[in-house]
Amino acid sequence: MKKGDYISSILRSKKTVFSFKDIALLWGDSGSAVRVRVSYYVKNGQLYPIRRGFYAKDKNYNKIEMATKIFTPAYVSFETVLAREGIIFQYYSQIFVASYLTRDITCDGQIYSYKKIKDLVLTDGVGITNNGECSIATKERAFLDTIYINKDYHFDNLSPLNWDKVFVMLPMYSNKRMAQKVKNIYDNFQTKK
């Protein structure tokens, strides 16, 4: 790669967020040369440092993409998806992410709230859309994830859910309490129709 091609390869990428490893792979290089170049581009304002080991083209990076990069495997779910789909009406400024651990991280003014889900569920791709840069749960998957984490949760509007998809995904959690809760919510929803 020629001298000017390093930063242009980042700028041409569809990604808005890059880990140090992403940059090393993109440049086909490793070690101290990558560190020196990244440091140079950060000092010159050509790369925006988000958090240690994470960089963006500029301040207008995709925060959803960042959410799935901090800890992997991970996907955006819970209240973030439910609010977007109109299933809950409460606004949350933090981004909720399913991951292998529970932790809140504040990064560049944004709160990322990671919630632990068992590995078998976390790594199952059913009900997760992946656009190459980030993974986001469907509304049905986010609904089930929320019930899995919270014993009692109030949903404002269940009409957007495709119940067939909900019941297809439900066995993946292998949780009797949760299965009964979903059945109760569904029965209650049907009687109110």
Order of alpha helices (4+ residues) and beta strands (2+ residues): alpha-beta-alpha-alpha-beta-beta-alpha-beta-alpha-beta-beta-beta-alpha-beta-beta-alpha-alpha-alpha
